[in-house]
Amino acid sequence: MLFARSLLVALCFFAAIPALAEQRDCRDRTIPVSAYTEKGNSAPELTPRNLTGKFENKPVAIKAVSHAEKPPRVILLIDTSASMVDRVGDEINVAEGVVLRMPADVPVGLAFFAKDSLPVLLPNTNHNEATVELEALRWDRRSYRGKTAIWTAIHDTVKMFGKPLPGDAIYLISDGDENASSGKIKEVEETISTAGIRLFVFLVSGIPTGSSQFDGVGIEWVQQFAKFTGGTVISVSPPDGPFSALPFRMGLVDNKGKPTPVGLALDSQLDLLLHFYSVEIELPGNLNRPREWKLELFQSSKSHEDRIVLTYPTLLAPCP
């Protein structure tokens, strides 16, 4: 009888090992982190010693920091709703500018959306395919019609990655108008956070022309959502627009071939998208729902003259 009980205890112990390992694996995360200085200078090398993390006022262990081994996959998500019909040229100029700036080994995909999402190209290194599709869209203004479902489009585009890899990113080009998404925003937040995909955004207008079905959310939510994922937002508005962040000039280069302020902003944004560290962390506990955490860099008093900013996913989701 004693042997039978011992055997039962042993079986229960070994059965629990996979569950314990799964919990530990869920606490261990690899986070894409980019660093830049407010004056545009090179940031110092990141190491486990100069990073500190907190989750629910408990320390997060920084286990390792390394440069990303593989380039990220990038999917351009292009708004083709009716509210964009007068900004077709601007949108395509920016989209082609993004593709042109992608190194040859970066897989680039493409998707269009209005009320419904249309996957066009899975990520691949033949960038000419994306350029051909974008040029065809430039001359087909009839494709710009219908309402806008940004949140649904983001949710659908995540599926195009298959199994997400650290650093993968969606690059959304839109005016921020949202009036047709189904489901709840929290579901979209959880989907993209669980996948670990970053969201980078270029708002070509910054002034939505339609009403959102989500009370209190719009462009502000897009900006906050990008921050949650470790991405950034460029917002370009007409003169005197309330969301203006850059001079209203959609050309990426001037007539002398020099980068415009918009072009320089795009270069800086894509530098963050393409160049990042893989930071391995261990959370003090498991998550039962998406929660925020904080990562900081130790900075000397002298470095505050040119403050270093970290961009990283600030919202972590439970393991799938």
C-alpha positions as CSV (number, residue, x, y, z in Angstrom):
1,M,0.0,0.0,0.0
2,L,2.8,2.4,0.9
3,F,4.5,1.6,-2.4
4,A,1.3,2.4,-4.3
5,R,1.0,5.7,-2.6
6,S,4.6,6.6,-3.3
7,L,4.1,5.6,-6.9
8,L,1.0,7.9,-7.1
9,V,2.9,10.8,-5.6
10,A,5.8,10.3,-8.0
11,L,3.4,10.2,-11.0
12,C,1.7,13.4,-9.9
13,F,5.1,15.1,-9.5
14,F,6.3,14.1,-13.0
15,A,3.0,15.1,-14.5
16,A,3.3,18.5,-12.9
17,I,6.8,19.1,-14.4
18,P,5.4,20.2,-17.9
19,A,3.0,22.6,-16.2
20,L,5.7,24.1,-14.1
21,A,7.9,24.4,-17.2
22,E,5.1,26.1,-19.1
23,Q,4.6,28.6,-16.3
24,R,8.3,29.4,-16.3
25,D,8.4,29.7,-20.1
26,C,5.5,32.2,-19.9
27,R,7.4,34.3,-17.4
28,D,10.4,34.3,-19.7
29,R,10.0,36.8,-22.6
30,T,12.1,38.2,-25.4
31,I,11.3,41.8,-26.0
32,P,12.3,44.0,-29.0
33,V,13.8,47.2,-27.7
34,S,15.1,50.3,-29.6
35,A,17.0,53.2,-28.2
36,Y,17.5,56.8,-29.5
37,T,18.5,60.2,-28.2
38,E,16.2,63.2,-28.2
39,K,18.9,65.1,-30.2
40,G,19.2,62.3,-32.8
41,N,22.7,61.2,-31.6
42,S,23.8,57.5,-31.3
43,A,22.6,55.9,-28.1
44,P,25.0,53.9,-26.0
45,E,25.2,50.1,-26.2
46,L,22.4,48.4,-24.1
47,T,23.5,45.7,-21.6
48,P,21.8,43.9,-18.8
49,R,23.7,46.1,-16.3
50,N,22.3,49.4,-17.6
51,L,18.7,48.2,-17.9
52,T,16.1,47.8,-15.1
53,G,12.6,46.6,-15.3
54,K,9.5,46.6,-13.0
55,F,6.2,44.8,-13.2
56,E,3.6,45.5,-10.5
57,N,6.3,47.2,-8.4
58,K,8.4,44.0,-8.5
59,P,11.7,43.8,-10.2
60,V,11.9,42.2,-13.7
61,A,15.1,40.2,-14.2
62,I,17.1,41.4,-17.3
63,K,18.7,38.1,-18.4
64,A,20.4,39.0,-21.7
65,V,20.7,41.7,-24.3
66,S,21.8,41.1,-27.8
67,H,21.4,42.6,-31.3
68,A,18.6,41.0,-33.2
69,E,19.9,38.0,-35.2
70,K,17.3,38.2,-38.0
71,P,15.7,41.2,-39.7
72,P,12.1,41.9,-38.9
73,R,9.3,41.1,-41.3
74,V,7.2,44.1,-42.2
75,I,3.6,44.2,-43.6
76,L,2.4,47.5,-45.0
77,L,-1.3,48.0,-44.1
78,I,-2.8,50.6,-46.6
79,D,-6.1,52.4,-46.0
80,T,-8.3,52.3,-49.1
81,S,-11.5,53.7,-47.6
82,A,-13.5,56.6,-49.1
83,S,-12.0,59.1,-46.7
84,M,-8.6,58.6,-48.3
85,V,-9.6,59.2,-51.9
86,D,-8.2,62.8,-51.9
87,R,-4.9,61.6,-50.4
88,V,-4.1,58.7,-52.7
89,G,-0.9,60.3,-54.0
90,D,0.4,61.2,-50.6
91,E,-0.4,57.7,-49.2
92,I,1.3,55.9,-52.1
93,N,4.4,58.2,-51.9
94,V,4.8,57.3,-48.3
95,A,4.2,53.6,-48.8
96,E,6.7,53.4,-51.7
97,G,9.2,55.4,-49.6
98,V,8.9,52.8,-46.9
99,V,9.5,49.9,-49.3
100,L,12.4,51.8,-50.9
101,R,14.1,52.2,-47.5
102,M,13.8,48.5,-46.6
103,P,17.1,46.6,-46.8
104,A,17.2,43.7,-49.4
105,D,17.0,41.0,-46.7
106,V,13.9,42.4,-45.0
107,P,10.7,40.5,-46.0
108,V,8.0,43.0,-46.9
109,G,4.3,42.1,-47.2
110,L,1.2,44.2,-48.2
111,A,-2.5,44.4,-47.3
112,F,-5.3,46.8,-48.2
113,F,-8.3,47.6,-46.1
114,A,-11.5,49.6,-46.0
115,K,-14.5,47.9,-44.2
116,D,-12.9,44.6,-45.2
117,S,-9.3,43.5,-45.2
118,L,-7.5,42.3,-48.4
119,P,-4.2,40.4,-47.9
120,V,-2.2,41.2,-51.0
121,L,1.4,39.9,-50.4
122,L,2.8,37.7,-47.7
123,P,6.2,39.0,-46.4
124,N,9.0,38.3,-49.0
125,T,12.2,39.9,-50.1
126,N,11.1,40.7,-53.7
127,H,10.3,44.3,-52.9
128,N,9.4,45.0,-56.5
129,E,6.2,43.0,-56.1
130,A,5.0,45.5,-53.4
131,T,6.0,48.5,-55.6
132,V,4.0,47.1,-58.6
133,E,0.9,46.6,-56.4
134,L,1.2,50.1,-54.9
135,E,1.6,51.7,-58.4
136,A,-1.5,49.9,-59.6
137,L,-3.4,51.2,-56.6
138,R,-2.2,54.8,-57.2
139,W,-4.0,54.9,-60.6
140,D,-7.1,53.1,-59.5
141,R,-9.0,55.6,-57.4
142,R,-12.2,53.5,-57.7
143,S,-10.6,51.1,-55.1
144,Y,-11.0,53.9,-52.5
145,R,-14.5,53.4,-51.2
146,G,-16.5,52.4,-48.2
147,K,-16.1,52.8,-44.5
148,T,-12.9,52.2,-42.4
149,A,-12.2,49.3,-40.0
150,I,-8.7,50.0,-38.7
151,W,-8.9,47.7,-35.7
152,T,-10.3,44.8,-37.6
153,A,-7.6,45.3,-40.3
154,I,-4.9,45.2,-37.6
155,H,-6.4,42.0,-36.2
156,D,-6.5,40.4,-39.6
157,T,-3.0,41.4,-40.6
158,V,-1.5,39.7,-37.6
159,K,-2.6,36.4,-39.1
160,M,-0.5,37.0,-42.2
161,F,2.7,36.5,-40.2
162,G,1.8,32.9,-39.3
163,K,4.1,32.3,-36.3
164,P,5.3,35.8,-35.3
165,L,9.0,36.4,-34.7
166,P,10.6,39.0,-32.4
167,G,10.6,42.4,-34.1
168,D,7.9,41.7,-36.7
169,A,6.0,44.9,-37.5
170,I,2.8,46.2,-39.1
171,Y,3.3,49.6,-40.8
172,L,-0.1,51.3,-41.0
173,I,-0.7,54.2,-43.4
174,S,-4.1,55.9,-42.8
175,D,-5.9,59.1,-41.9
176,G,-7.0,57.6,-38.6
177,D,-10.7,57.5,-39.5
178,E,-12.5,54.5,-37.9
179,N,-16.2,53.8,-38.3
180,A,-16.7,50.1,-39.2
181,S,-14.7,47.7,-37.0
182,S,-16.4,44.8,-35.3
183,G,-15.5,43.4,-32.0
184,K,-13.8,45.1,-29.0
185,I,-10.6,47.1,-29.0
186,K,-9.4,45.0,-26.0
187,E,-9.5,41.9,-28.2
188,V,-7.3,43.7,-30.8
189,E,-4.9,44.8,-28.1
190,E,-4.6,41.3,-26.7
191,T,-4.2,39.7,-30.2
192,I,-1.3,42.0,-31.2
193,S,0.3,41.9,-27.7
194,T,0.1,38.1,-27.6
195,A,1.8,37.9,-31.0
196,G,4.5,40.4,-29.9
197,I,4.0,42.4,-33.1
198,R,4.9,46.1,-33.2
199,L,2.7,48.8,-34.8
200,F,4.2,51.7,-36.6
201,V,1.9,54.4,-38.0
202,F,2.0,57.2,-40.6
203,L,-1.1,59.4,-40.3
204,V,-1.4,61.2,-43.6
205,S,-4.0,63.6,-42.4
206,G,-4.5,63.4,-38.7
207,I,-8.0,64.8,-38.9
208,P,-10.6,62.0,-39.2
209,T,-13.6,62.8,-41.4
210,G,-16.0,60.2,-40.0
211,S,-17.3,59.4,-36.5
212,S,-15.9,56.5,-34.6
213,Q,-18.3,53.9,-33.2
214,F,-15.9,53.6,-30.2
215,D,-16.6,56.5,-27.8
216,G,-13.6,58.4,-26.8
217,V,-11.1,56.7,-29.1
218,G,-9.6,57.7,-32.4
219,I,-6.2,59.1,-33.3
220,E,-5.3,59.3,-29.7
221,W,-6.0,55.6,-29.4
222,V,-3.8,54.8,-32.4
223,Q,-1.0,56.7,-30.9
224,Q,-1.3,55.0,-27.6
225,F,-1.7,51.6,-29.2
226,A,1.5,52.0,-31.2
227,K,3.3,52.9,-27.9
228,F,1.9,49.8,-26.2
229,T,3.4,47.6,-29.0
230,G,6.8,49.3,-29.1
231,G,6.1,51.3,-32.3
232,T,5.9,55.0,-33.1
233,V,3.6,57.4,-35.0
234,I,4.3,60.2,-37.5
235,S,1.3,62.6,-37.9
236,V,1.2,65.0,-40.8
237,S,-1.7,67.5,-41.0
238,P,-2.8,70.4,-43.2
239,P,-1.7,73.8,-42.0
240,D,-3.3,74.8,-38.7
241,G,-4.5,71.2,-38.1
242,P,-4.9,70.3,-34.5
243,F,-2.7,67.2,-34.8
244,S,0.1,68.7,-36.8
245,A,3.4,67.3,-35.8
246,L,5.4,68.2,-38.9
247,P,5.3,70.8,-41.7
248,F,2.7,70.0,-44.3
249,R,4.8,68.7,-47.1
250,M,4.2,65.1,-48.2
251,G,7.2,64.9,-50.5
252,L,10.0,62.9,-48.9
253,V,12.7,64.8,-50.9
254,D,12.8,68.4,-52.1
255,N,13.5,69.6,-55.7
256,K,17.2,69.4,-54.9
257,G,17.0,65.8,-53.8
258,K,17.5,66.5,-50.1
259,P,15.2,64.9,-47.5
260,T,12.2,67.0,-46.4
261,P,11.3,67.1,-42.7
262,V,8.8,64.4,-43.4
263,G,11.4,62.3,-45.1
264,L,13.8,62.8,-42.2
265,A,11.0,61.7,-39.8
266,L,10.4,58.6,-41.8
267,D,14.1,57.8,-41.9
268,S,14.2,58.0,-38.1
269,Q,11.1,56.0,-37.6
270,L,12.3,53.2,-39.9
271,D,15.6,53.2,-38.1
272,L,13.8,52.3,-34.9
273,L,11.8,49.6,-36.8
274,L,14.8,48.0,-38.3
275,H,17.4,48.3,-35.6
276,F,16.6,46.8,-32.2
277,Y,17.9,44.7,-29.4
278,S,16.5,41.4,-28.3
279,V,16.1,41.7,-24.5
280,E,15.4,38.5,-22.6
281,I,13.5,39.1,-19.4
282,E,12.0,37.1,-16.6
283,L,8.7,38.4,-15.1
284,P,8.2,38.0,-11.3
285,G,4.8,36.3,-12.0
286,N,2.5,35.1,-14.7
287,L,-0.2,37.3,-16.3
288,N,-3.9,36.6,-16.3
289,R,-4.7,39.5,-18.6
290,P,-2.7,42.1,-20.6
291,R,-0.7,44.3,-18.2
292,E,1.8,47.1,-18.5
293,W,5.4,47.0,-17.3
294,K,8.3,49.4,-17.3
295,L,11.8,49.3,-18.7
296,E,14.3,52.0,-17.9
297,L,17.9,52.8,-18.7
298,F,20.4,53.9,-16.0
299,Q,21.6,57.3,-17.2
300,S,24.4,59.5,-15.8
301,S,23.6,63.1,-15.0
302,K,25.6,64.2,-18.0
303,S,23.5,62.0,-20.3
304,H,20.4,63.9,-19.3
305,E,21.6,66.7,-21.6
306,D,20.7,64.4,-24.5
307,R,18.2,62.0,-22.9
308,I,18.0,58.5,-24.2
309,V,14.5,57.1,-25.0
310,L,13.6,53.5,-25.1
311,T,10.8,52.1,-27.3
312,Y,9.6,48.7,-26.4
313,P,6.2,46.9,-26.0
314,T,4.9,48.3,-22.8
315,L,1.8,46.0,-22.8
316,L,2.4,42.3,-22.2
317,A,-0.3,39.7,-22.7
318,P,-0.7,36.2,-21.2
319,C,0.8,33.3,-23.1
320,P,-1.5,31.8,-25.7
